[in-house]
């Protein structure tokens, strides 16, 4: 069983690598158009990756194992590992001459839609490399949606599945409309990207910047074409509000967006996690805007614009920044740290803990407190007007427990590489929640991860993968029972 499962997972991953090798031809064409010699790097990487992946796919063809949660975990980990490894190949071979640790870090950050970077000098980078980073993030964002909507609920790792939102007849036979839903998902994701790109261009971005930022905004991923990130456009409020709007939108459940946009279902917007997500975004943005107005004596529109953009970016785990919010004062820094935990909704492109988990955790807490007063009462944990299944409750508690333990372990590992406490704590957090920038002068919004040692970069790459796969999906493959019969 194990051999058959591994062989089939390798086959699926190799086919995915072929698709990625084809995608490499896009930045090759762009570099060729701009007369940059790095087009040869992408052409070589494409043919090398495609040829190797084709050989592996032919060697691993055969009968597939029965579909099971064990096989699902294996495929998920294999696909993300493949994306990160293949994505690093053009970076290693490029004119940047990145070390292996740097190239893998950058690729993992892109594929997991995290947004932390080790590259300095983005403004002068070859256009093909800038576009490749953005494409990787866009593909990673789409993969995150699929992970949250289809894979994690199937594996009982959590996530609020689309098939449990629409109606009871769909719940009984969930895959009857899977292909239709998948087409709608990709179409809306692509349409939002196009709309975001046109909006950026209309607001004043160049066409190339608009394309790159649209790819990374809708993916809530955060790579920019400038070292200053969106601070390059800090004085253009129209661009900042476009970014704020599309980051907020991309953090909504795509299943809900499909029900609303395709089916016209207004009632779908009453999903409880949307209210929780919208509520904490509103509280953080208004509170920090008022704080900036009072402490910095900024005009309120300026305070509101920068507070909205930066805190929507943090909460949605995008990773853009218009300025160094680490210099806004103690309250703003503390608010940014807390906001790193939050995330958007299940089935969106975001990382973080996510709104639906907070909703379920508070329900569990409230029920626990009621039982102190009425020990014999029977209480149901509810998600809106629906009871929450025991499996989902268990998955939420397991995730939170694993999150805290893994966070503590990564903090210690990073501190062992020589990082100070603030940097180690925020780096571990930003990796696990896929936010991007951390806090402090090294990895804060005005810095990069380039000064970190190679050991710290490998640890961060692991943290980003753990966070993107919601921790449990990675940990389970390292347990003896997973490989047992």
Buried (B, 14 or more C-beta within 10 A) or exposed (E): EEEBBBBBBBBBBBBBBBEBBEBBBBBBBBBBEEEBEBBEBBBBBBEBBBEBBBEBBEEBEEEBBEEEEBBBBBBBBBBBBBBBBBBBBBBBBBEBEBEEBBBBBBBBBBBBBBBBBBBEEBEEBBBBBBBBBBBBBBBBBBBBBBBBBBBBBBBBBBBBBBBBBBEEEBEEEBEEBEEEBEEBBEEBBEEBBEBBBEBBBEBEBEEBBBBBBBBBBBBBBBBBBBBBBBBBBBEBBBBBBBBBBBBBBBBBBBBBBBBBBBEEBEEBBEBBBBBBBBEBBEEBBBBBBBBBBEBBEBEEEBBBBBBBBBBBBBBBBBBBBBBBBBEBBEEBBEBBBEBBBBBBBBBBBBBBBBBBBBBBBEBBEEBEEEEEEEEEEEEEBBBEEEEBEEEBBEBBBBBBEBBEEBBEEBBEBBBEBEBEEBBBBBBBBBBBBBBBBBBBEBBBBBBBBBBBEBBBBBBBBBBBBBBBBBBBBBBBBEEEEBEEE
